[in-house]
């Protein structure tokens, strides 16, 4: 969590509240860290942190959109911003698909 907060603080993003949601709460088995944050303006942010060795492909984009849909149902509201932190290399088509879906890639 500290890595995520530090990297966002460098970009000028400050949050009033940040809560980690475990994948088990959403009913998924993926190894992913999910955070729900509220910024100073009162907007909600969905932050996903993914650490994997293999390349992210188009099928992963659909998987993360499904996880995001479960997150909106779990929290019972939509998020203004969506950020995804990826340690793995990403396919160019997957990157374009993330951008079209409204994700910001870090």
MOPAC internal coordinates of N, CA, C and O (Angstrom, degrees):
PM7 1SCF
backbone

  N    0.0000 0     0.00 0     0.00 0    0    0    0
  C    1.4461 1     0.00 0     0.00 0    1    0    0
  C    1.5233 1   110.39 1     0.00 0    2    1    0
  O    1.2310 1   120.32 1   143.68 1    3    2    1
  N    1.3138 1   116.99 1   -36.32 1    3    2    1
  C    1.4557 1   120.65 1  -178.54 1    5    3    2
  C    1.5188 1   111.42 1   -64.05 1    6    5    3
  O    1.2310 1   120.01 1   142.83 1    7    6    5
  N    1.3502 1   117.59 1   -37.17 1    7    6    5
  C    1.4561 1   121.37 1   178.57 1    9    7    6
  C    1.5228 1   110.58 1   -61.94 1   10    9    7
  O    1.2310 1   120.62 1   137.62 1   11   10    9
  N    1.3268 1   116.43 1   -42.38 1   11   10    9
  C    1.4613 1   121.57 1  -179.60 1   13   11   10
  C    1.5171 1   110.27 1   -65.21 1   14   13   11
  O    1.2310 1   120.35 1   134.41 1   15   14   13
  N    1.3301 1   116.94 1   -45.59 1   15   14   13
  C    1.4573 1   121.35 1  -178.59 1   17   15   14
  C    1.5219 1   110.75 1   -64.25 1   18   17   15
  O    1.2310 1   120.38 1   136.63 1   19   18   17
  N    1.3342 1   116.89 1   -43.37 1   19   18   17
  C    1.4598 1   120.22 1  -179.30 1   21   19   18
  C    1.5193 1   112.34 1   -63.89 1   22   21   19
  O    1.2310 1   120.24 1   136.82 1   23   22   21
  N    1.3192 1   117.15 1   -43.18 1   23   22   21
  C    1.4594 1   119.57 1  -178.14 1   25   23   22
  C    1.5307 1   111.01 1   -68.80 1   26   25   23
  O    1.2310 1   119.99 1   145.41 1   27   26   25
  N    1.3282 1   117.63 1   -34.59 1   27   26   25
  C    1.4669 1   119.71 1   177.29 1   29   27   26
  C    1.5234 1   111.54 1   -74.13 1   30   29   27
  O    1.2310 1   120.11 1   146.40 1   31   30   29
  N    1.3129 1   117.40 1   -33.60 1   31   30   29
  C    1.4667 1   120.58 1   178.12 1   33   31   30
  C    1.5268 1   110.97 1   -65.31 1   34   33   31
  O    1.2310 1   120.21 1   144.53 1   35   34   33
  N    1.3387 1   117.20 1   -35.47 1   35   34   33
  C    1.4556 1   120.86 1   177.57 1   37   35   34
  C    1.5281 1   111.04 1   -62.73 1   38   37   35
  O    1.2310 1   120.42 1   149.66 1   39   38   37
  N    1.3281 1   116.81 1   -30.34 1   39   38   37
  C    1.4591 1   121.30 1   179.36 1   41   39   38
  C    1.5263 1   112.21 1   -87.18 1   42   41   39
  O    1.2310 1   120.17 1  -179.61 1   43   42   41
  N    1.3457 1   117.28 1     0.39 1   43   42   41
  C    1.4557 1   120.96 1   176.59 1   45   43   42
  C    1.5114 1   114.55 1    92.56 1   46   45   43
  O    1.2310 1   119.62 1  -167.32 1   47   46   45
  N    1.3158 1   118.33 1    12.68 1   47   46   45
  C    1.4659 1   122.13 1   179.58 1   49   47   46
  C    1.5273 1   109.27 1   -95.38 1   50   49   47
  O    1.2310 1   120.61 1   -58.37 1   51   50   49
  N    1.3253 1   116.43 1   121.63 1   51   50   49
  C    1.4562 1   121.98 1   179.31 1   53   51   50
  C    1.5194 1   107.87 1  -121.04 1   54   53   51
  O    1.2310 1   120.85 1   -43.29 1   55   54   53
  N    1.3293 1   115.97 1   136.71 1   55   54   53
  C    1.4564 1   121.07 1  -176.15 1   57   55   54
  C    1.5254 1   110.96 1  -118.51 1   58   57   55
  O    1.2310 1   121.33 1   -39.15 1   59   58   57
  N    1.3394 1   115.06 1   140.85 1   59   58   57
  C    1.4542 1   120.28 1   175.14 1   61   59   58
  C    1.5179 1   110.64 1   -76.51 1   62   61   59
  O    1.2310 1   121.03 1   140.25 1   63   62   61
  N    1.3168 1   115.63 1   -39.75 1   63   62   61
  C    1.4581 1   120.59 1  -174.25 1   65   63   62
  C    1.5202 1   108.72 1  -142.21 1   66   65   63
  O    1.2310 1   120.90 1   -43.20 1   67   66   65
  N    1.3358 1   115.89 1   136.80 1   67   66   65
  C    1.4549 1   120.69 1   177.03 1   69   67   66
  C    1.5210 1   108.22 1  -138.65 1   70   69   67
  O    1.2310 1   120.94 1   -54.62 1   71   70   69
  N    1.3149 1   115.81 1   125.38 1   71   70   69
  C    1.4605 1   121.39 1  -175.75 1   73   71   70
  C    1.5183 1   109.00 1  -126.20 1   74   73   71
  O    1.2310 1   120.79 1   -46.72 1   75   74   73
  N    1.3393 1   116.10 1   133.28 1   75   74   73
  C    1.4600 1   120.08 1   177.27 1   77   75   74
  C    1.5274 1   109.29 1   -89.38 1   78   77   75
  O    1.2310 1   121.13 1   -45.18 1   79   78   77
  N    1.3114 1   115.45 1   134.82 1   79   78   77
  C    1.4547 1   122.24 1   177.67 1   81   79   78
  C    1.5269 1   106.85 1  -113.70 1   82   81   79
  O    1.2310 1   120.64 1   -56.55 1   83   82   81
  N    1.3061 1   116.38 1   123.45 1   83   82   81
  C    1.4621 1   119.92 1  -177.56 1   85   83   82
  C    1.5338 1   109.77 1   -77.96 1   86   85   83
  O    1.2310 1   120.42 1   -30.67 1   87   86   85
  N    1.3209 1   116.81 1   149.33 1   87   86   85
  C    1.4728 1   119.49 1   177.08 1   89   87   86
  C    1.5264 1   112.68 1   -60.39 1   90   89   87
  O    1.2310 1   120.57 1   151.31 1   91   90   89
  N    1.3209 1   116.51 1   -28.69 1   91   90   89
  C    1.4660 1   120.50 1   179.79 1   93   91   90
  C    1.5288 1   110.68 1   -64.15 1   94   93   91
  O    1.2310 1   120.18 1   144.95 1   95   94   93
  N    1.3409 1   117.26 1   -35.05 1   95   94   93
  C    1.4655 1   120.73 1   178.09 1   97   95   94
  C    1.5219 1   111.56 1   -64.00 1   98   97   95
  O    1.2310 1   120.60 1   147.70 1   99   98   97
  N    1.3315 1   116.46 1   -32.30 1   99   98   97
  C    1.4653 1   121.17 1  -179.91 1  101   99   98
  C    1.5211 1   112.18 1   -87.63 1  102  101   99
  O    1.2310 1   120.35 1   169.87 1  103  102  101
  N    1.3136 1   116.94 1   -10.13 1  103  102  101
  C    1.4555 1   120.40 1   179.62 1  105  103  102
  C    1.5136 1   113.71 1    81.50 1  106  105  103
  O    1.2310 1   120.32 1  -150.23 1  107  106  105
  N    1.3340 1   116.99 1    29.77 1  107  106  105
  C    1.4656 1   121.01 1   177.93 1  109  107  106
  C    1.5263 1   109.02 1  -118.01 1  110  109  107
  O    1.2310 1   121.06 1   -17.69 1  111  110  109
  N    1.3342 1   115.58 1   162.31 1  111  110  109
  C    1.4527 1   120.32 1  -177.08 1  113  111  110
  C    1.5215 1   112.88 1  -112.58 1  114  113  111
  O    1.2310 1   119.62 1  -172.84 1  115  114  113
  N    1.2972 1   118.34 1     7.16 1  115  114  113
  C    1.4580 1   121.68 1  -177.31 1  117  115  114
  C    1.5286 1   110.77 1   -72.20 1  118  117  115
  O    1.2310 1   121.19 1   -29.31 1  119  118  117
  N    1.3209 1   115.33 1   150.69 1  119  118  117
  C    1.4582 1   120.69 1   174.58 1  121  119  118
  C    1.5247 1   107.31 1   -90.15 1  122  121  119
  O    1.2310 1   121.45 1   -87.54 1  123  122  121
  N    1.3123 1   114.83 1    92.46 1  123  122  121
  C    1.4550 1   121.86 1  -175.47 1  125  123  122
  C    1.5177 1   107.72 1  -147.11 1  126  125  123
  O    1.2310 1   120.86 1   -33.43 1  127  126  125
  N    1.3245 1   115.96 1   146.57 1  127  126  125
  C    1.4581 1   120.05 1   174.83 1  129  127  126
  C    1.5258 1   107.51 1  -105.07 1  130  129  127
  O    1.2310 1   121.17 1   -51.59 1  131  130  129
  N    1.3186 1   115.36 1   128.41 1  131  130  129
  C    1.4562 1   121.46 1  -176.88 1  133  131  130
  C    1.5214 1   108.17 1  -120.07 1  134  133  131
  O    1.2310 1   121.21 1   -49.18 1  135  134  133
  N    1.3294 1   115.28 1   130.82 1  135  134  133
  C    1.4548 1   120.75 1   179.34 1  137  135  134
  C    1.5206 1   109.47 1  -125.17 1  138  137  135
  O    1.2310 1   121.47 1   -37.43 1  139  138  137
  N    1.3267 1   114.80 1   142.57 1  139  138  137
  C    1.4636 1   121.92 1   172.73 1  141  139  138
  C    1.5194 1   105.56 1  -113.76 1  142  141  139
  O    1.2310 1   120.44 1   -58.91 1  143  142  141
  N    1.3253 1   116.77 1   121.09 1  143  142  141
  C    1.4539 1   120.85 1  -175.50 1  145  143  142
  C    1.5267 1   110.88 1  -126.41 1  146  145  143
  O    1.2310 1   121.38 1   -27.57 1  147  146  145
  N    1.3275 1   114.97 1   152.43 1  147  146  145
  C    1.4558 1   122.21 1   175.11 1  149  147  146
  C    1.5184 1   107.43 1  -121.88 1  150  149  147
  O    1.2310 1   120.43 1   -55.71 1  151  150  149
  N    1.3374 1   116.78 1   124.29 1  151  150  149
  C    1.4575 1   119.06 1  -179.40 1  153  151  150
  C    1.5261 1   110.62 1   -85.62 1  154  153  151
  O    1.2310 1   120.79 1     1.47 1  155  154  153
  N    1.3266 1   116.10 1  -178.53 1  155  154  153
  C    1.4568 1   121.95 1  -176.19 1  157  155  154
  C    1.5260 1   111.41 1   -65.22 1  158  157  155
  O    1.2310 1   119.73 1   150.04 1  159  158  157
  N    1.3178 1   118.12 1   -29.96 1  159  158  157
  C    1.4653 1   122.44 1   179.63 1  161  159  158
  C    1.5257 1   112.65 1   -78.90 1  162  161  159
  O    1.2310 1   120.10 1   168.78 1  163  162  161
  N    1.3264 1   117.42 1   -11.22 1  163  162  161
  C    1.4590 1   121.35 1   179.47 1  165  163  162
  C    1.5127 1   114.02 1    96.30 1  166  165  163
  O    1.2310 1   119.98 1  -173.20 1  167  166  165
  N    1.3368 1   117.65 1     6.80 1  167  166  165
  C    1.4624 1   120.72 1   177.55 1  169  167  166
  C    1.5176 1   110.05 1   -82.76 1  170  169  167
  O    1.2310 1   121.20 1   -31.97 1  171  170  169
  N    1.3344 1   115.32 1   148.03 1  171  170  169
  C    1.4575 1   121.32 1   179.34 1  173  171  170
  C    1.5222 1   109.95 1   -94.43 1  174  173  171
  O    1.2310 1   120.64 1   -39.54 1  175  174  173
  N    1.3243 1   116.38 1   140.46 1  175  174  173
  C    1.4580 1   124.47 1  -179.51 1  177  175  174
  C    1.5193 1   109.36 1  -123.11 1  178  177  175
  O    1.2310 1   120.19 1   -44.17 1  179  178  177
  N    1.3139 1   117.24 1   135.83 1  179  178  177
  C    1.4644 1   123.05 1   171.61 1  181  179  178
  C    1.5229 1   106.71 1  -104.44 1  182  181  179
  O    1.2310 1   120.71 1   -58.12 1  183  182  181
  N    1.3306 1   116.25 1   121.88 1  183  182  181
  C    1.4565 1   121.25 1  -176.97 1  185  183  182
  C    1.5222 1   108.49 1  -121.87 1  186  185  183
  O    1.2310 1   120.89 1   -57.54 1  187  186  185
  N    1.3315 1   115.90 1   122.46 1  187  186  185
  C    1.4599 1   122.27 1   178.11 1  189  187  186
  C    1.5249 1   107.85 1  -111.45 1  190  189  187
  O    1.2310 1   120.03 1   -46.36 1  191  190  189
  N    1.3269 1   117.55 1   133.64 1  191  190  189
  C    1.4641 1   122.43 1   175.51 1  193  191  190
  C    1.5307 1   107.62 1  -119.15 1  194  193  191
  O    1.2310 1   121.10 1   -61.40 1  195  194  193
  N    1.3310 1   115.50 1   118.60 1  195  194  193
  C    1.4581 1   121.61 1  -174.84 1  197  195  194
  C    1.5228 1   108.67 1  -119.41 1  198  197  195
  O    1.2310 1   120.97 1   -50.03 1  199  198  197
  N    1.3160 1   115.74 1   129.97 1  199  198  197
  C    1.4517 1   120.82 1   176.47 1  201  199  198
  C    1.5244 1   107.36 1  -128.59 1  202  201  199
  O    1.2310 1   121.04 1   -71.03 1  203  202  201
  N    1.3102 1   115.61 1   108.97 1  203  202  201
  C    1.4628 1   120.25 1   177.84 1  205  203  202
  C    1.5163 1   108.90 1  -146.11 1  206  205  203
  O    1.2310 1   121.06 1   -16.99 1  207  206  205
  N    1.3261 1   115.59 1   163.01 1  207  206  205
  C    1.4566 1   120.62 1  -177.01 1  209  207  206
  C    1.5166 1   112.79 1   -91.73 1  210  209  207
  O    1.2310 1   120.47 1   149.90 1  211  210  209
  N    1.3296 1   116.71 1   -30.10 1  211  210  209
  C    1.4537 1   119.43 1  -176.55 1  213  211  210
  C    1.5322 1   110.77 1   -84.78 1  214  213  211
  O    1.2310 1   121.29 1   -17.18 1  215  214  213
  N    1.2998 1   115.13 1   162.82 1  215  214  213
  C    1.4548 1   122.63 1  -177.97 1  217  215  214
  C    1.5289 1   110.96 1   -70.75 1  218  217  215
  O    1.2310 1   120.08 1   -37.54 1  219  218  217
  N    1.3285 1   117.45 1   142.46 1  219  218  217
  C    1.4629 1   121.95 1   176.32 1  221  219  218
  C    1.5247 1   108.80 1   -81.13 1  222  221  219
  O    1.2310 1   120.66 1   -51.79 1  223  222  221
  N    1.3128 1   116.35 1   128.21 1  223  222  221
  C    1.4596 1   122.12 1  -176.67 1  225  223  222
  C    1.5229 1   110.29 1  -116.52 1  226  225  223
  O    1.2310 1   120.60 1     1.11 1  227  226  225
  N    1.3388 1   116.46 1  -178.89 1  227  226  225
  C    1.4604 1   121.99 1  -178.96 1  229  227  226
  C    1.5275 1   112.38 1   -60.86 1  230  229  227
  O    1.2310 1   120.22 1   143.92 1  231  230  229
  N    1.3234 1   117.18 1   -36.08 1  231  230  229
  C    1.4633 1   119.20 1  -179.46 1  233  231  230
  C    1.5245 1   111.10 1   -64.35 1  234  233  231
  O    1.2310 1   120.46 1   150.74 1  235  234  233
  N    1.3266 1   116.73 1   -29.26 1  235  234  233
  C    1.4591 1   120.46 1   177.78 1  237  235  234
  C    1.5252 1   111.74 1   -69.85 1  238  237  235
  O    1.2310 1   120.27 1   148.99 1  239  238  237
  N    1.3241 1   117.09 1   -31.01 1  239  238  237
  C    1.4688 1   120.85 1   177.78 1  241  239  238
  C    1.5254 1   109.42 1   -61.21 1  242  241  239
  O    1.2310 1   120.35 1   134.97 1  243  242  241
  N    1.3208 1   116.93 1   -45.03 1  243  242  241
  C    1.4589 1   120.81 1   179.33 1  245  243  242
  C    1.5305 1   110.90 1   -65.40 1  246  245  243
  O    1.2310 1   120.96 1   142.26 1  247  246  245
  N    1.3309 1   115.77 1   -37.74 1  247  246  245
  C    1.4620 1   120.18 1   179.66 1  249  247  246
  C    1.5268 1   110.58 1   -63.32 1  250  249  247
  O    1.2310 1   120.14 1   137.14 1  251  250  249
  N    1.3329 1   117.35 1   -42.86 1  251  250  249
  C    1.4648 1   120.31 1  -179.03 1  253  251  250
  C    1.5286 1   111.90 1   -73.12 1  254  253  251
  O    1.2310 1   120.23 1   151.16 1  255  254  253
  N    1.3152 1   117.17 1   -28.84 1  255  254  253
  C    1.4679 1   119.35 1   174.17 1  257  255  254
  C    1.5240 1   110.54 1   -67.38 1  258  257  255
  O    1.2310 1   120.21 1   143.25 1  259  258  257
  N    1.3348 1   117.20 1   -36.75 1  259  258  257
  C    1.4638 1   120.53 1   176.26 1  261  259  258
  C    1.5264 1   110.81 1   -66.42 1  262  261  259
  O    1.2310 1   120.34 1   139.86 1  263  262  261
  N    1.3297 1   116.95 1   -40.14 1  263  262  261
  C    1.4627 1   120.59 1   177.36 1  265  263  262
  C    1.5231 1   109.91 1   -64.33 1  266  265  263
  O    1.2310 1   120.23 1   139.92 1  267  266  265
  N    1.3363 1   117.17 1   -40.08 1  267  266  265
  C    1.4558 1   120.86 1   178.30 1  269  267  266
  C    1.5363 1   110.84 1   -63.62 1  270  269  267
  O    1.2310 1   120.31 1   140.86 1  271  270  269
  N    1.3295 1   117.01 1   -39.14 1  271  270  269
  C    1.4665 1   120.74 1   177.87 1  273  271  270
  C    1.5295 1   110.53 1   -63.78 1  274  273  271
  O    1.2310 1   120.28 1   139.41 1  275  274  273
  N    1.3357 1   117.06 1   -40.59 1  275  274  273
  C    1.4624 1   120.26 1   177.00 1  277  275  274
  C    1.5245 1   111.07 1   -65.55 1  278  277  275
  O    1.2310 1   120.58 1   144.52 1  279  278  277
  N    1.3408 1   116.50 1   -35.48 1  279  278  277
  C    1.4584 1   120.83 1   178.98 1  281  279  278
  C    1.5252 1   111.44 1   -66.08 1  282  281  279
  O    1.2310 1   120.28 1   139.20 1  283  282  281
  N    1.3369 1   117.07 1   -40.80 1  283  282  281
  C    1.4655 1   119.47 1   179.06 1  285  283  282
  C    1.5273 1   110.95 1   -66.37 1  286  285  283
  O    1.2310 1   120.08 1   144.82 1  287  286  285
  N    1.3224 1   117.46 1   -35.18 1  287  286  285
  C    1.4589 1   120.23 1   176.19 1  289  287  286
  C    1.5273 1   111.44 1   -70.08 1  290  289  287
  O    1.2310 1   120.52 1   140.79 1  291  290  289
  N    1.3298 1   116.60 1   -39.21 1  291  290  289
  C    1.4548 1   121.38 1  -179.46 1  293  291  290
  C    1.5309 1   111.22 1   -65.98 1  294  293  291
  O    1.2310 1   120.75 1   138.07 1  295  294  293
  N    1.3259 1   116.18 1   -41.93 1  295  294  293
  C    1.4706 1   120.65 1  -178.34 1  297  295  294
  C    1.5235 1   112.21 1   -87.75 1  298  297  295
  O    1.2310 1   120.17 1   169.94 1  299  298  297
  N    1.3023 1   117.28 1   -10.06 1  299  298  297
  C    1.4776 1   125.73 1   179.63 1  301  299  298
  C    1.5233 1   113.40 1    57.31 1  302  301  299
  O    1.2310 1   120.37 1  -143.65 1  303  302  301
  N    1.3253 1   116.90 1    36.35 1  303  302  301
  C    1.4622 1   121.95 1   170.00 1  305  303  302
  C    1.5226 1   109.70 1  -161.50 1  306  305  303
  O    1.2310 1   121.05 1   -18.83 1  307  306  305
  N    1.3258 1   115.60 1   161.17 1  307  306  305
  C    1.4625 1   120.92 1   177.13 1  309  307  306
  C    1.5179 1   109.65 1   -87.39 1  310  309  307
  O    1.2310 1   121.10 1   -18.84 1  311  310  309
  N    1.3115 1   115.50 1   161.16 1  311  310  309
  C    1.4552 1   121.58 1  -179.70 1  313  311  310
  C    1.5242 1   109.30 1  -107.79 1  314  313  311
  O    1.2310 1   120.79 1   -38.69 1  315  314  313
  N    1.3227 1   116.09 1   141.31 1  315  314  313
  C    1.4650 1   121.57 1   179.80 1  317  315  314
  C    1.5328 1   110.48 1   -73.48 1  318  317  315
  O    1.2310 1   120.78 1   140.07 1  319  318  317
  N    1.3296 1   116.12 1   -39.93 1  319  318  317
  C    1.4664 1   121.16 1  -176.81 1  321  319  318
  C    1.5225 1   110.06 1  -128.82 1  322  321  319
  O    1.2310 1   121.21 1   -31.03 1  323  322  321
  N    1.3465 1   115.29 1   148.97 1  323  322  321
  C    1.4625 1   122.31 1   177.56 1  325  323  322
  C    1.5249 1   107.89 1  -130.27 1  326  325  323
  O    1.2310 1   121.00 1   -55.55 1  327  326  325
  N    1.3280 1   115.69 1   124.45 1  327  326  325
  C    1.4686 1   120.94 1   178.79 1  329  327  326
  C    1.5220 1   108.28 1  -123.80 1  330  329  327
  O    1.2310 1   121.16 1   -37.73 1  331  330  329
  N    1.3153 1   115.39 1   142.27 1  331  330  329
  C    1.4525 1   120.71 1   177.64 1  333  331  330
  C    1.5307 1   108.70 1  -129.47 1  334  333  331
  O    1.2310 1   120.65 1   -53.49 1  335  334  333
  N    1.3373 1   116.36 1   126.51 1  335  334  333
  C    1.4542 1   123.07 1   175.82 1  337  335  334
  C    1.5171 1   107.60 1  -100.20 1  338  337  335
  O    1.2310 1   120.35 1   -57.08 1  339  338  337
  N    1.3297 1   116.93 1   122.92 1  339  338  337
  C    1.4599 1   121.15 1  -176.00 1  341  339  338
  C    1.5265 1   108.83 1  -125.79 1  342  341  339
  O    1.2310 1   120.73 1   -52.67 1  343  342  341
  N    1.3322 1   116.21 1   127.33 1  343  342  341
  C    1.4666 1   121.52 1   175.25 1  345  343  342
  C    1.5202 1   111.34 1   -89.08 1  346  345  343
  O    1.2310 1   120.53 1   156.68 1  347  346  345
  N    1.3184 1   116.58 1   -23.32 1  347  346  345
  C    1.4604 1   122.03 1  -174.99 1  349  347  346
  C    1.5302 1   110.78 1   -86.01 1  350  349  347
  O    1.2310 1   120.22 1   -19.30 1  351  350  349
  N    1.3305 1   117.19 1   160.70 1  351  350  349
  C    1.4635 1   119.49 1   171.88 1  353  351  350
  C    1.5308 1   109.95 1   -65.85 1  354  353  351
  O    1.2310 1   120.79 1   -26.17 1  355  354  353
  N    1.3210 1   116.09 1   153.83 1  355  354  353
  C    1.4616 1   119.96 1  -176.31 1  357  355  354
  C    1.5253 1   109.59 1  -126.81 1  358  357  355
  O    1.2310 1   120.81 1   -41.84 1  359  358  357
  N    1.3018 1   116.06 1   138.16 1  359  358  357
  C    1.4610 1   123.40 1   177.86 1  361  359  358
  C    1.5350 1   108.56 1   -66.59 1  362  361  359
  O    1.2310 1   119.92 1   -34.79 1  363  362  361
  N    1.3130 1   117.75 1   145.21 1  363  362  361
  C    1.4646 1   120.56 1  -177.95 1  365  363  362
  C    1.5271 1   111.96 1   -65.25 1  366  365  363
  O    1.2310 1   120.17 1   143.94 1  367  366  365
  N    1.3361 1   117.28 1   -36.06 1  367  366  365
  C    1.4650 1   119.96 1   177.35 1  369  367  366
  C    1.5301 1   110.90 1   -68.27 1  370  369  367
  O    1.2310 1   120.62 1   142.40 1  371  370  369
  N    1.3234 1   116.43 1   -37.60 1  371  370  369
  C    1.4680 1   120.07 1   177.64 1  373  371  370
  C    1.5245 1   110.37 1   -67.09 1  374  373  371
  O    1.2310 1   120.36 1   141.84 1  375  374  373
  N    1.3227 1   116.92 1   -38.16 1  375  374  373
  C    1.4621 1   120.60 1   178.41 1  377  375  374
  C    1.5257 1   110.53 1   -63.01 1  378  377  375
  O    1.2310 1   120.68 1   136.04 1  379  378  377
  N    1.3319 1   116.30 1   -43.96 1  379  378  377
  C    1.4651 1   120.46 1   177.34 1  381  379  378
  C    1.5273 1   111.36 1   -63.06 1  382  381  379
  O    1.2310 1   120.47 1   140.51 1  383  382  381
  N    1.3311 1   116.70 1   -39.49 1  383  382  381
  C    1.4623 1   120.65 1   179.56 1  385  383  382
  C    1.5276 1   111.00 1   -66.31 1  386  385  383
  O    1.2310 1   120.44 1   139.82 1  387  386  385
  N    1.3395 1   116.76 1   -40.18 1  387  386  385
  C    1.4662 1   119.70 1   175.89 1  389  387  386
  C    1.5241 1   110.88 1   -61.02 1  390  389  387
  O    1.2310 1   120.50 1   136.89 1  391  390  389
  N    1.3195 1   116.64 1   -43.11 1  391  390  389
  C    1.4633 1   120.95 1  -179.09 1  393  391  390
  C    1.5369 1   110.85 1   -64.57 1  394  393  391
  O    1.2310 1   120.02 1   140.38 1  395  394  393
  N    1.3255 1   117.57 1   -39.62 1  395  394  393
  C    1.4683 1   121.20 1   179.32 1  397  395  394
  C    1.5227 1   111.28 1   -67.17 1  398  397  395
  O    1.2310 1   120.13 1   148.90 1  399  398  397
  N    1.3253 1   117.36 1   -31.10 1  399  398  397
  C    1.4623 1   121.72 1   179.10 1  401  399  398
  C    1.5266 1   112.21 1   -79.43 1  402  401  399
  O    1.2310 1   120.16 1   173.11 1  403  402  401
  N    1.3302 1   117.30 1    -6.89 1  403  402  401
  C    1.4538 1   120.78 1   177.62 1  405  403  402
  C    1.5205 1   115.07 1    95.97 1  406  405  403
  O    1.2310 1   120.00 1  -165.00 1  407  406  405
  N    1.3372 1   117.61 1    15.00 1  407  406  405
  C    1.4534 1   121.72 1   178.80 1  409  407  406
  C    1.5172 1   110.40 1   -84.63 1  410  409  407
  O    1.2310 1   120.32 1   -33.30 1  411  410  409
  N    1.2982 1   117.00 1   146.70 1  411  410  409
  C    1.4643 1   123.08 1   170.33 1  413  411  410
  C    1.5240 1   106.61 1  -106.88 1  414  413  411
  O    1.2310 1   120.49 1   -53.65 1  415  414  413
  N    1.3299 1   116.67 1   126.35 1  415  414  413
  C    1.4577 1   121.63 1  -174.50 1  417  415  414
  C    1.5191 1   109.39 1  -100.62 1  418  417  415
  O    1.2310 1   120.66 1   -48.74 1  419  418  417
  N    1.3256 1   116.34 1   131.26 1  419  418  417
  C    1.4579 1   122.53 1   178.17 1  421  419  418
  C    1.5151 1   109.16 1  -115.26 1  422  421  419
  O    1.2310 1   120.10 1   180.00 1  423  422  421

